[in-house]
């Protein structure tokens, strides 16, 4: 059974996971030119909300320290940007 056949896994989730893995592999490959890494990084970061919603980061750990820090920093920044602001005193 493929992801396309499973009603419980939306295609966008499968695409997000695939995009994350391919992007991570490119970013970690020492032969990847820096210009390509800069193009791939935003694509990798764009997948994080979908992967977080799926619970991927609760199930799997990123072993590369630099990539793990990048992902953790981005997730923290996204959490901070959606926190409700305190109501102003009237």
ABEGO torsion letter per residue (X at the ends): XBAAABAABBAAAAAAAAAAAAAAAAAABAABBAAAAAAAAAAAAAAAAAAAAAGAAAABBBABAAAAAAAAAAAAAAAAAABBBBBBBX
